[in-house]
Every structure is written in structure tokens, then in C-alpha cells.
Amino acid sequence: MKELLLIVIAYFIGSIPTALIISKRFFGVDIRDYGSGNMGATNTFRVLGSRYGTMVMIFDMLKGLLAVELYNFLPYYFHNELERTNFMIGLGLAAVVGHIFPIFAGFRGGKGVATLFGMLLAVQPIIAISCTGVFVLVLYLTRYVSLSSILAALSLPISVLWIWNEHEVMYRVFALLVAALVIFMHQKNIGRILRGVESRIPILKHRDRRKSRRRGE
């Protein structure tokens, strides 16, 4: 019963509509009425700029991290690593579901990538850092948050199954499910990338301007 209550609380934490709160507080608009219509960090980057996109990304990550840390309210899990891992993953996934289908925003949320990362950071920080490296590198090279998220998600099962050779079955299943979920949630983005019409986020503009000037010389 206590586990169920904490999972419900984790869902409510995930349901906090960070992008919607920020878009209404600072711009008086509903972020879902612009761009891709998505309530997440990527669309916030695209519509409101890198400053507010970063804010949304950080807060959405914190939702996943805080949800996982709810296991601390049950001392039983302090001394049982296997069951603690399973419960932490359950709490984190509840927060991700809350982000995608937030009760506080008419069940129209985001894609859950930042919340997933926050969850992973709490459950397995070393693997989370390796996925972050993939995300940052792809973002630097392409400025596509969607592509960065997809490749970072794909690097998760690669890290879990082969690089770190994690033997815990729940980790392996979780890694594969995360990669599949992220790809599924980004189907439209993949189509736009293939057509060459996916929007890039407004960072590294100075680099792009320098390249344009060099091509013009």
C-alpha cells in the first residue's frame, strides 16, 4: 500500500507542467499552441529560446530524480539492492508517465526525455553521464534536440548491455524500453529530420555565422 501511494505521488511530481508554467508566467501563452505543440524542453528551446528551454530541461530532469528518491521514505529498501532498484525504476517510470500524460495539464504533456534522464541519473549516474556525453556531442554537431535525444536513448542499452555489462535483468529491460519509448515518441521528428525540415534550437549561432561568412569569402 505504501509503495502504491509513493508511485501515485511520483506520477503527480511528473505531472507538474514545467513548460506550461514557464510559458504562461513569462510570456502569457500556452507553449502547446506553438511550434510542435509539445510541452517539453525541445519545443521550449524552439519557441522561447535557449534560456527558457534550459530552465524547462533542468526542472523536468529534477522531476524524474525527485520521484526516484521517494524510495527513501521506505527504510526497507535501504538494505535490499535488487528490490530497491526495481522500486526506483517503478517510481521513475511513474514520473515519466506523469510528464507525458499530466493530470495538471489536461493529459497533454511532453515526450519525457528530460524526466527519463533525471530518473536514470538517480538510478545509475555513471550510465546517465555517458548518455549525456552522446546528447551533448550530437547537439553540438547538429543543434537537433530530437536527434540528440534519440541517439542518447539508443546509447543507453548499448551502455547497459555491452559497455558496462550490467547483469541486473531489470536494468536491461528498462534500457531497451527507454530506447523504444524515445524512438516512438519522436516519430514525427524523425520524419522531419529525414525531410530536412526539423527545426534547430537557437544555440551556437555565432559558429553558424562564422561558417556562413567563410563560405561567402
Residue pairs with C-beta under 8 A, 6 or more apart in sequence:
2 73
2 74
3 74
3 87
3 90
6 70
6 71
6 73
6 74
6 91
7 90
7 91
7 94
8 94
9 67
9 70
10 67
10 68
10 70
10 91
10 92
10 94
10 95
10 98
11 94
11 95
11 97
11 98
11 103
12 98
12 103
13 63
13 66
13 67
13 95
13 98
14 63
14 64
14 67
14 94
14 95
14 96
14 97
14 98
14 99
14 102
14 115
15 98
15 99
15 101
15 102
15 103
15 104
15 105
15 109
16 59
16 63
16 98
16 102
16 104
17 39
17 102
17 104
17 105
17 109
18 55
18 56
18 59
18 60
18 63
19 31
19 39
19 40
19 41
19 43
19 44
19 56
19 60
19 110
20 30
20 31
20 32
20 39
20 105
22 31
22 44
22 48
22 52
22 55
22 56
23 29
23 30
23 31
23 44
23 47
23 48
23 52
24 30
26 48
26 52
27 48
31 39
31 43
31 44
31 47
31 48
32 38
32 39
32 108
34 43
34 47
35 43
35 46
35 47
35 199
36 42
36 43
36 46
36 188
36 189
37 43
38 110
38 111
39 102
39 105
39 108
39 109
39 110
40 56
40 60
40 99
40 109
40 110
40 111
40 112
40 113
40 114
41 53
41 54
41 56
41 57
41 60
41 110
41 113
41 114
41 145
42 53
42 110
42 111
42 113
42 145
42 146
42 149
42 201
43 110
44 52
44 53
44 55
44 56
44 57
45 52
45 53
45 54
45 57
45 145
45 201
45 202
45 203
46 53
46 145
46 199
46 201
46 202
49 202
50 201
50 202
50 203
53 201
56 114
57 114
60 99
60 110
60 114
60 115
60 118
61 114
61 115
61 117
61 118
61 121
62 118
63 95
63 98
63 99
63 115
63 118
64 92
64 95
64 96
64 99
64 114
64 115
64 116
64 117
64 118
64 119
64 120
64 121
64 122
65 118
65 119
65 121
65 122
66 95
66 118
67 91
67 92
67 94
67 95
67 118
67 119
68 88
68 91
68 92
68 95
68 118
68 119
68 122
68 123
69 122
70 91
71 77
71 84
71 87
71 88
71 91
74 87
77 83
77 84
77 87
78 84
82 168
82 170
85 123
85 168
85 170
85 171
86 170
88 122
88 123
89 119
89 123
89 170
89 174
91 119
92 115
92 116
92 118
92 119
92 120
92 122
92 123
93 119
95 115
95 118
95 119
96 112
96 115
96 116
96 119
96 181
97 112
98 109
99 109
99 110
99 112
99 115
100 109
100 110
100 111
100 112
100 185
101 107
101 109
102 108
102 109
111 149
111 182
111 185
111 186
112 181
112 182
112 185
113 149
113 153
113 182
113 185
116 153
116 178
116 181
116 182
117 128
117 131
117 132
117 152
120 127
120 128
120 131
120 156
120 178
121 128
124 166
124 171
126 164
127 156
127 159
127 160
127 164
127 166
130 155
130 159
130 163
131 152
131 153
131 155
131 156
131 159
132 152
134 148
134 151
134 152
134 155
135 148
135 149
135 151
135 152
136 148
138 144
138 147
138 148
138 151
138 152
139 145
139 148
139 201
139 203
140 204
142 148
142 200
143 200
143 201
143 203
143 204
144 193
144 198
144 200
144 201
145 201
146 186
146 189
146 190
146 193
146 198
147 189
147 193
147 198
149 182
149 186
150 182
150 183
150 186
150 189
150 190
153 178
153 179
153 181
153 182
153 183
154 179
154 183
156 175
156 178
156 179
157 172
157 175
157 176
157 178
157 179
159 175
160 166
160 171
160 172
160 175
161 172
161 175
166 172
166 175
183 190
189 198
192 198
192 199
